[in-house]
Amino acid sequence: MAPFKREENGEISIEISTQESHVLISLTEQLLELLSQGDSHFEAQDPLLHLVGISDSDALPDDPVLRRLFPDAYEDLASSSEFRRYTEYGLREKKKAHARIIYEALTSQGEPEEITAGNTPIDKGSFKLIINSAELLDWLSGLNDLRLALAVRLGIGEGRKEGMNIDTKAIHDKYELMLESDPMKAVYAVYSWIGWLQQGLLEEISPE
């Protein structure tokens, strides 16, 4: 069953369990915290640079997730550093905005029994969330960032050249071989689930 559906009025909704909601809330919280690293440095730099969104730092981030989210744009180190200096702050702010939209949509719901009007209770453990049509692409981008972050933690795509497809069958096979007691098996499951959400939302936004 597709995770998203288009309502009669054209809006897109998703039926989501409280457990799934809590997972997305936790992941977006962690992503927002990570994306906010370095904010104090940026705010303390030259006020003019801050005003126009230019950073005085052009170094590749230390955290592997941030390196995946903000990769070098060019093979040439000098060109990549210059590009990063002019664009990374703005890109960080956009990614934070996408994560906040998902976070706020979920945290504003309250417990399922308290949800009324457009967000219709399905049962005690799940609810229907209506996604603002103006925020569909923000959701798509935010889900992509969450999946990339999980991919790094799982070691998926390491050593992969830009433009190469990830071997999804190999990922599935690795998941199937993991013991139920392995805590990383749950992370793999969440990674796959977010990919399913991504694909479902993309299909609703861009139907064939």
C-alpha positions, -999 to 999 in steps of 0.1 A, spaced: 0 0 0 13 35 -9 22 55 22 6 87 8 -27 93 -8 -43 123 -25 -75 134 -9 -106 145 -29 -97 182 -24 -62 175 -39 -43 176 -6 -18 148 2 -21 128 34 -4 100 52 -17 76 78 11 74 103 14 55 136 26 73 168 57 51 168 66 61 133 59 97 142 82 95 172 110 80 150 107 109 125 106 134 153 138 119 169 156 118 136 148 154 127 158 166 161 192 149 157 196 163 122 187 198 133 213 196 161 239 184 137 231 211 111 234 237 138 270 229 146 291 259 138 263 284 140 280 303 168 312 305 147 293 319 118 274 345 139 307 356 154 325 362 121 326 394 101 291 410 103 291 418 65 299 382 56 272 370 79 247 394 64 252 381 28 255 344 38 293 340 31 314 319 55 350 327 64 355 289 66 359 268 34 369 235 50 351 202 45 330 194 76 346 170 101 314 150 107 309 123 81 271 130 78 278 167 71 304 157 45 277 136 28 252 164 30 277 190 18 301 172 -5 328 189 -25 313 204 -56 344 200 -77 374 177 -80 397 207 -77 402 214 -40 406 252 -45 374 255 -65 354 233 -40 367 254 -11 356 287 -27 322 273 -37 317 260 -1 326 294 13 298 311 -7 271 284 -5 273 262 26 257 285 50 227 290 28 224 253 21 225 245 58 197 270 65 176 254 38 182 219 51 173 231 86 141 246 73 131 214 56 138 194 88 118 219 109 88 216 87 87 178 92 94 182 129 67 209 135 41 190 114 45 160 136 50 177 170 19 199 165 -4 169 164 -6 160 201 -17 126 211 -39 108 185 -71 111 206 -66 149 206 -64 153 169 -94 168 152 -106 185 120 -82 179 91 -60 154 110 -86 127 115 -79 99 141 -76 65 125 -73 45 157 -56 50 191 -22 44 177 -22 62 144 -35 94 127 -40 110 93 -16 138 87 -24 163 60 7 178 44 5 214 33 7 215 -5 33 243 -3 55 221 18 56 189 -3 90 195 -18 103 205 17 92 171 30 108 154 0 141 171 6 139 166 44 133 129 40 162 127 16 185 143 41 174 119 69 180 89 46 215 102 37 223 107 73 213 71 81 232 58 51 264 73 65 258 57 99 252 24 82 282 27 59 260 26 28 276 42 -2 311 45 12 337 47 -15 309 52 -41 318 76 -69 294 105 -75 265 95 -98 268 57 -91 237 40 -79 236 23 -46 231 -15 -48 197 -18 -31 197 -56 -35 230 -59 -16 216 -37 12 185 -59 14 206 -91 15 228 -77 42 197 -67 62 183 -102 59 215 -118 72 216 -96 104 206 -112 137 174 -98 153 195 -89 183 217 -67 162 207 -30 170 218 -20 135 190 -41 120 164 -16 133 184 12 118 184 -6 84 146 -10 87 142 27 93 165 35 64 144 14 41 111 28 55 122 64 49 131 54 13 96 40 9 81 72 22 103 92 -2 93 71 -32 56 73 -23 57 110 -19 75 115 -51 49 94 -69 21 116 -56 39 148 -65 49 136 -100 23 110 -111 31 93 -144 
